[in-house]
Amino acid sequence: IRWSPTTHGAASAPGKGWEPKIMGQDKRQILRYDVLREVSRVRSPSMQSLATQSLEALKEAEATVAAAAAEAAAQAAAAA
């Protein structure tokens, strides 16, 4: 599962993009520290593989968000 602005952003829900928090909690932190921790406790190879793949996808998403934030900050600094 991949996140993209066209599948999960403003284009898929007019006027409302993806919200990173639910009930005040960061969704990625919930996934990383609660959901994936429990999935990885199951000793089946398929669940271990699922947890590993999901963690890699999460890391990729976090890197993309960080890069976009850095780019936005650089553009704001250049415009100032």
C-alpha positions as CSV (number, residue, x, y, z in Angstrom):
1,I,0.0,0.0,0.0
2,R,1.5,3.3,-1.1
3,W,0.4,6.8,-0.1
4,S,0.2,9.4,-2.8
5,P,-1.6,12.8,-2.9
6,T,-3.8,11.6,-5.7
7,T,-5.1,8.5,-3.8
8,H,-5.1,9.8,-0.3
9,G,-5.0,13.6,-0.5
10,A,-7.3,16.4,-1.5
11,A,-8.0,14.9,-4.9
12,S,-9.7,11.9,-3.3
13,A,-11.8,13.9,-0.8
14,P,-12.6,17.4,-2.0
15,G,-11.7,20.0,0.6
16,K,-10.1,17.5,3.0
17,G,-6.8,15.8,2.7
18,W,-5.2,13.1,4.8
19,E,-5.2,13.9,8.5
20,P,-2.0,12.7,10.3
21,K,-3.7,12.5,13.7
22,I,-6.7,10.7,15.1
23,M,-8.1,11.6,18.5
24,G,-4.9,13.7,19.1
25,Q,-2.6,10.7,18.4
26,D,-0.2,10.5,15.4
27,K,-1.4,7.7,13.1
28,R,2.1,6.7,12.1
29,Q,3.2,6.4,15.8
30,I,0.2,4.2,16.5
31,L,1.1,2.0,13.6
32,R,4.8,1.8,14.5
33,Y,4.6,1.3,18.2
34,D,1.2,-0.4,18.7
35,V,-0.1,-2.2,15.6
36,L,3.2,-3.4,14.1
37,R,4.6,-4.4,17.5
38,E,1.6,-6.7,18.0
39,V,1.7,-8.0,14.5
40,S,5.4,-8.8,14.9
41,R,4.8,-10.8,18.1
42,V,2.9,-13.5,16.0
43,R,5.6,-16.1,15.2
44,S,4.3,-17.0,11.7
45,P,6.7,-16.1,8.8
46,S,3.8,-14.4,6.9
47,M,3.1,-12.1,9.8
48,Q,6.8,-11.3,10.3
49,S,7.0,-10.5,6.7
50,L,3.9,-8.3,6.9
51,A,5.4,-6.4,9.8
52,T,8.7,-5.9,8.1
53,Q,7.2,-4.7,4.8
54,S,4.8,-2.4,6.6
55,L,7.7,-0.9,8.6
56,E,9.7,-0.3,5.5
57,A,6.7,1.4,3.8
58,L,6.2,3.5,6.9
59,K,9.8,4.6,6.9
60,E,9.5,5.5,3.2
61,A,6.4,7.6,3.9
62,E,8.1,9.4,6.8
63,A,11.1,10.1,4.6
64,T,8.8,11.5,1.9
65,V,7.0,13.7,4.4
66,A,10.3,15.0,5.9
67,A,11.7,15.8,2.4
68,A,8.5,17.7,1.5
69,A,8.7,19.7,4.7
70,A,12.3,20.5,4.1
71,E,11.6,21.6,0.6
72,A,8.7,23.8,1.8
73,A,10.9,25.4,4.4
74,A,13.6,26.0,1.9
75,Q,11.1,27.6,-0.5
76,A,9.7,29.8,2.3
77,A,13.2,30.9,3.3
78,A,14.0,31.7,-0.3
79,A,10.8,33.8,-0.7
80,A,11.5,35.8,2.5
